[in-house]
Amino acid sequence: MDSLARRRLRFALRELLLVAAGAVPGALLRWQVGLQLGPRLGGDAAAHLLVNLVGSFVLGFLAGPIPRRTSLVLWLGIGFCGCLTTFSSWMLDVVHLLEAGHLWTALALVVGSLVFGLAFAALGLACSRRVFRRHSGV
């Protein structure tokens, strides 16, 4: 194996480890929020909404002008938020609500998730711009 191939392999392994290092805590946090807060918030749908909004904020923040952010995006964005937030759980919550005859609650979950998810992502982006504008001296 030549030196370029070895460097590429090391880089790919580094990226894989960054994603994995974020994925494990993201999955564990999602599980614990469902387990610990789900019953207090009224069920899985509310717990999933909470973690999805947190993830939206974090991803919005990461979309901002963060210097040297590639490693941070791999670790926190793709790894952590990728496991913290899931579209499939959200859709399953909607299906369960529909099966239970809660049409309006299911519709509120879909609309609320989209509206508040976009708002939290925009808030995260605005916070990132403010933080890194301040640190860049502008």
Secondary structure, 3 states (H helix, E strand, C coil): CCHHHHHHHHHHHHHHHHHHHHHHHHHHHHHHHHHHHHHHHCCHHHHHHHHHHHHHHHHHHHCCCCCCCHHHHHHHHHHHHHHHCCHHHHHHHHHHHHHCCCHHHHHHHHHHHHHHHHHHHHHHHHHHHHHHHHHCCC
